[in-house]
Amino acid sequence: MSDLKDKLYRELELKVITVVEGINVDPHIFKHLDLGRRFQEEIHGAFEMDHETHVGIKFPAGFTSPHGLNFPFRWNRNSAYGLSYEKGQYFLTHKKETLFPVTFLDRPKYYGLTTSDGTPMSNIATYLQDGVLAICYSNECALKETGQDCKYCNINATHDTYAEKEGISWKYPKQIGETVAAAYREGGRHLTITGGFVPERREVEYYLDVADAIKEHTGLQDFNGTACIGAPHDLSVIDKYKEAGYRTIATNIEIWDKNIFKAICPGKDQQCGGYDNWVKTLEYEAQVFGRGRVRSNIVAGLEPKQSILEGIEYLASKGVICFANAWCPNPGSELEGHRSPEAAWHFDLYKKIAAIFRKNGFTHEQLYDCMAAPNTVVHDIYRIEDELLPVFQKKAA
Ligand code: SF4
């Protein structure tokens, strides 16, 4: 079995590298792929994650490695990694040398459906594979009004580039309820509601209406939802999310170092009661929702590794699962053109985070329930170590 785990760790290392470095392709290579019908396409529901924008060019959402790890596709014309195509098969390459064959991700059936008001469901909920949906109710952030956008974030630039062309806008509770019901009928089992800041921070009423619509359309009281919110001034509203039926809650602190937080996230600092209120919010959320039922995230690569690890240790001791996914200097963000640390830096960090989670008793099920994406590198480390990937069953059979 350790041979299989070794192979999986080699694939995982390549996943980290291709996320950080991106993948260089001539978009014409995808002319052989039934994108947008059989295979899942990228949709710009909130952020452009490719290294440059590509209006009018469709890319696949991602692909699977030979032993079953899901890789996101991140386009970068400067990368040494690429894809090749030969006799009906695509391959991951490095400097044109073939590394392994890849299989693109299946498109969920609900992507072909529309809500009762005629909106494509693919524009309401992004499918992140493994039964997980991400619903970005507002694909704009009100922080732009005051020039206080987080410096790594490109939500408003992505909106300006794609929203009109791709028909993506504000989502209404009924649209979300109908879409979640359709997705859950074909195996969906977890969702996150998130979005940019809305004017006057009116998010709580909206989240409660969304929870009601999901319950009405799915018939589920516990729909395994995560409410992703900014730190509120009045912490008692957190109880309302729990009462509304969200199983988990998320508040992304983004940066652990207090001074760097102020510089990188001026709006989160000035509009939400300051850094200390973000920490207090997370601690209170863990009291209301329970240990392992609260998530945070740090944008990894903007502060020293030691600072990130201190934050993750501290929050874990309070019952909060804080991820630190690799920063990609997204196009349209203020940090466009900067560089993330090397992939090896990130891979080492991911392994240390997984060790902290283990030490604090967090399970894969808790990671799955509270994180927006089901396939982060830390999830993969758990699935390799706990032998949860389908490839382990095939081996045992
Ligand atoms: S709060 Fe910051 S990270 Fe969140 S959407 Fe607004 S600018 Fe982006």
Residues whose N, C-alpha, C, O or C-beta is under 5 A from the ligand:
A	BS01	SF4	C141 L143 D149 C150 C153 I155 G195 G196 F197
